[in-house]
């Protein structure tokens, strides 16, 4: 980070422009929250400052990573900083179960409501972030029964009317590169009846403030940091390859890619490099602009959403599927020159990054012959991340089920070659069985 960022906090909107009113896939509308981003101050100091000065809050509930809570003093430092500002911590939840179960969301909402919390803080990422978005929705609408959450989900048969927007501000302090804190959409699992994960995207939902602290993230396990970083690379790649991309979205996706690829490689080389982690965080900001603006993702995300409930982390799904989808698209999209043109642009970006070009040459790839899938494969393998379904315990006998489920995903049809037949998905999955 620059000396300026070390000396004084940077506090600015996450995005220069307000969220688009366009609805495409899961595009956010202007009625949803556009988060601010704070960085340059230690996370605990920044959080205490904004709780008291920005949000005028005095009673907070914290949802913290189980690992951070057990293995570090990061949670204690946050509590100490808050209490030093006369903020009362009325409750702490250490860890959330994977895929954000509804029963746990309501348990947290009950505790926060009972303590009259006027601010929710998350310290960590993944399920914590999604869970907290739904918690503040539950608080605003006095939802006390997990089953009642079904009426507020995207999949509700009868859309809920009169939904009250969250009023309790949500502050997220992420420790990964998945980027969920930038997007108001949240996912939660009905662990009572259907066992199905559903999306939530109601008026006023979202994180109010994101606090970035690269030093805090030194404790994030390398595998999780790097794999979630590949998830953000996937956001950039599928945005650049989208047939609905715009010059503005291309600019953002390219900026994200140019930050993420070299600095993830540097993090792999030196896990203690705080500057590298900071640049990765900046890359995520660019990557998530396009998701918020409604630039549709493609097959990698569509298939990945189905692998998630099978126990595969979202970042890992991108490690496996993104190169395969790029190869499949280029092979089956020969009649559409735009597909080749877009992939060529991404290839050019990657080859122009010195650290990436060195990798490609070392792997024996040539600039005129290697396709985009080849380049992504080398990057991901260099990061030491999984590349096959076998690596994550998914057998060939599960491919048919995965293929059919993918067709229901909202991004299946926005792949450059729409995925409308299970046979198409199956042919992609068969590329990465082992």
N, C-alpha and C positions, 0 to 999 in steps of 0.2 A: 504494500500500500504506500501511497505517497506520504510525505511528511505532513502535508496539509490534512489528510484524512486521519492521521494519527493524533494530530493536535486538536482538531475540532470536528465535531460531529457533522456529517452530511445528512440532511433530512429533506427528502424530496418525494414527489409522487413517483410511484413505481413506473408510471408510463406518462410520457409527455402529453399524450392525447387521452381524452376520456374514452371509456370503453365504447365500442361500436354498438349501434342500435340494431345492426344487422343480425338476423338469426340464421345460423347455418350450423347444423350439427349441434354443438353445445355452446355456440357463441353467447357471450354475456350481453345483457342489455343495459341500457343506461340506468336502470333502477337498481342495479347491483353495485356492490362496493368496489371502488377502485382504491387499492391499498397504497399507503405511503411506505417508504422504505427509509430506515435509519441505519447508518453504518459509520464507523470511525471512532466510536466510543465502545468501551467494554460493555458486553451485553447487559450485565447487572446494573451498571450505572445508567445506561440508556433507558432500560426498562423502568427503573425507579423514577427517572426524570419524566418520562412520558405518561406514566400512570398518574402522577401527581399534577403535572403542569398541562399536558395536552388533554387528558381525559378527566381530570379533576376527580379521580377515583380514590377510594380509601379502603376498600374491602375487596381483596382479590382472591380468586381461586386459581390454583396452578395445576396444570396437567403436565407431568414431566416424564421424560423417557425413563423406563425402568432401568436400563443399563446405566444412564448417567446418574440416576439416583443411587444405585447400588455401588457403583465402582468409582465415582468421582465426588468431589465436593461442589460441583457446579450448582446444584439445586440449593444447597445451603448458602452459597454466596449470593444467589438471587434473593433468597428470603432475607438475608442480612441487609442487603442493599435496600429492599423495600421497607423493612421495619425501621431502618435508619431514617427514612422519610415519613415515619409515622403511618405507614400503610399496614393494615392488619391482614395477614394471610389467613383467611377463614377456612381454608381446606386445601389439601394436596392429594392428587391422585398420581400414584407412581406406576406408570405404564398402562397401556391399553392393549387388549387382545387384538390379534391381526384381523383386518377387514372390518373393524369398527362395529362390534355387535350393538344392537339397539338397546339391549338390557343395560349394558354398561353406560351408554349415553344417558339414559334416563336416571341411572344411579348418580352419575355426576351432576346432572341437572338438579336432582333432588337435594344434593348436598349444597350446591351453589345457591339454590333458592332459599334453603334453610338458613344459610349464613348471610343472606342478603348481599350477595356478591355484586359489585358494580363494575367488575372487569374480570375477564378470563384471560389467562396467560398460558401458552404452551411452550415448553422447553424440550425440543426434539422435533421429530418429523413423522411422516407417514400417517399411520392411523390416528395419532394424536391430533394432527391438523384437521383431518376430516371429521373426527369426533367432535372437536371443539366447535366447528362451524354448525354442526347439528345441535349441539348443546345450547348455543345462544338462540337458535331458532326455537328450541323447546322451551326455553325460559320465556321468550316473548309471547308464546302462545299457550303457556301453562299446560304443556303436554306432560302428563304424569304416568301414562301407561305406554310401554314400548309398542304395543300393537297399534296405538293411535298414530304412530309415525308414518304408517303406510299411507294415510290420507294426505300426507304432505310431500310424498315422493313424486318424482317425475313419472313413475309408472302407475300412479293412482288412476283407477278407472273413472272416477269422478273428481276432477280437479277441485282442490279445496279453495273455497272462496273466503274472503275476509282475512287472509293470512296477515298477521302483524309482523312487520320487519323487526329484526333483532335490535334491541336498544343497548344491551350490555356490550361494550366494545371488546373485540378480540385482538390480542397481541400475540403474534407468533415469532418465536426465536428458533429458526430451523437449524438442524445440524446435518442435513443431507442436501442433495442437489436435485431432488425429484420435482420441486417447484410447485407443489400442490397449494402452498400458501398464497400464490399469486392468483389463484382461480377460485371463484365463489362456489363452483360445483363441489359437492361433497358426496362421498359414498358411505353407506352404512348397511350392515347385514341384518336381516330379519332372522335372528337366532332362536325365535320362538316357534314359528310356523313353517315358512317356506325355505329357510336357510339360504335365501337368495339375496345378493347384494343389490341395493337400489340406489339411484342417484337422487340428490336433493338440490334444488336450485330455485329458491324462493326470493321474492322481493326483499332487497336489503341484506341478503346473505353475504358473507365474506369476511376476510380479515381486514381490520382497520389499519394495523401497523405491523410491518415486518422488520425485525431487528436482525441485522447481519453482523456476525462477529467471526471472522475467519479463525482466530486463535481458539475460540470455543470449539471449533470443528476439528481441532487436532486430535480430539478424543474419539471422533467417529471412526469406527473400524474401516480400514482401507477398502475392503471388499464392498461395503455398503456405500462409501463415498464414491468410489469409482463407478460402480454399477448404476447408481442414481445419476451420475454424470453422463453415462451413456444414454440414459433415458432422455436427458435434455438434448444430447446430440441427436437422438431420434426425433425429438420435436422439431429441431432445425432442419434435418434432412427431409422429413415428410412434408414440412411446410414449403421448402424449396422445390420439392417435386410435385406439389399439389397443382392440379390443373386450375384451381381457383386462386392461386397465388397472385399477389399484386407487387408492383415495384417496391412499395413500402414494406410489405411483409418479407420480400426477398432481402431487403436491406437489413432488417432485424435478424432474420434467420442466419444470414451470412456473418453478421457481427457476433452472434452467439456461437457459431461454429468456430470462428477464428479465436475466440477466447477459450472455449471448452477443450478443443482437441489438444493444443500445445500444453495447456496448463494442467490438464488431466495427466498427460504423459509426464510432466514434470513432477506432479504429486506422486505418481507411481515410482519415480526415481528417488524422490526425497519426501517422505511423508510429513516431515517437520516444516516444510516450506509454507509459511503463512501467506506469503505473497501469492503463491500458486493457488491456494485455496480461495483467497479473496477474488482473484480473477475468474475462477470457476463460478463463484457466486454471481459475479457480474454477468457471466455468460448465461446463466439461468434466467436472469431478468429479461434478456433479449429473447431467449427461447420461448418464454411464456407469453410474450406480447402477442404472438400469432395465435396461440390457443385461445386467449381471451378475446381476440378480435374476430374469431370465427373462421380462421383459415382451417379447413378440415384436414385432419390427419388421414392416414391410409391403412393399409393392411397390417403393418407392424403393430400399430396400436389396437386395431380391431381384434387381432389374434391374441395379442398380449392381455387384453381384458379377460379373455377366457382362461388363460394360463394362471392369472392371479389367484382365483379361488382354489386352484389346485396346489397352492403353496409356493408358487414361483413369484419372487419379488418383481415389481414392475420394471425396475432397472434391468434385471436379469432377462426379462422377456424381450426387452429391446436388444440386448446383447445377442440373443439367439435369432430373433425374427427380422430385425431391420436389414441386415445384409441379405438374407434370403429373399425378402420381399422386393428389395431393389433388383436382385438378379432375375427374379420371376417377372417383374414388371418390364424389364428391358427385353427379355426373351419373348414375352407374349404381347408386347406393345409395338412391334416393328411397323405396324400399319399407321401408327400415330407418331410422327416425327417430333412432336412436342415432348413426348416422354423422354426420348433420347436427348433432346436439347436441354431439358431440365437436369437430367442426371449428369450430363457433360459439364454443366455449370458447377454442380457440387464437386465433381471430380477436379475441376480446375481450381476451386477454392482449396481443396485439400492438398493438391500438389504444390500450391504456392506457399504453403506453410512449411518452412525449412525442417522443423523437427519431424513432421509427418512425411515429407518427401524423403528424408534420410531413411526412415523406416521402410517405406515402400521399395526403395532401391535395394536396401539390405535384404528384403524378402524376395528379390529377383523380379519385381514387377516393373513393367515398362509403361510410360505415360500414355502411349498410343494404343495399348492392348488391354490393360487391366480395367475392368469395369468398376462401378461404384461399390458393388457388393464385395469385390476383392479388397478394395482399399479399407472399407469398414471392418472387414474380417481381420486384417493385419493390425489395425488400431486396437480392436477389442482383445485379440490374442496377446498383444503386447501388454495390455493392462492386466492380463492374467485372469480374465473373466470367462464364464461358460459360453460355449458356442453351439451346443447341441441339446436336444431334449433329453437325451440319455444322461447328460451331465447333471440334470436337475431331477432325475428320477421319473421322467415321463416316458412311458413305453409306447411302442408302435400300436398297441392294441387300443390306445386312447385317442388315436388320430381321428377316427370317424366321428366320435362324439364332439371333439374339439371343432372339427370342420363345420358341423351343423350348427353348433352354438355361435360360431363366429358370424354367421349370416344375420343374426339378430342384432349385432352391434351396429350402432349408428354410424361408425366410420368404415364399415365394410364396403358400402356403396360409393364412398368418396375416395377410395383407392383410385389411382390413375386408370387402372383397369378395374371397373366395379366388380366386387366379389359377390356374385349373386347365385353361385352354384357351389355346393359343398365340395364338388370335385376340384374346383379351382383352389380352394383353401387346402385341401388334402395334398395337392401337388406341391404346394409351398412347404407344408409341414414335413413332407417326405424328404425334402432337401436337407433337413436338419435333425433327422431322427437320431443319427449317431455319427 
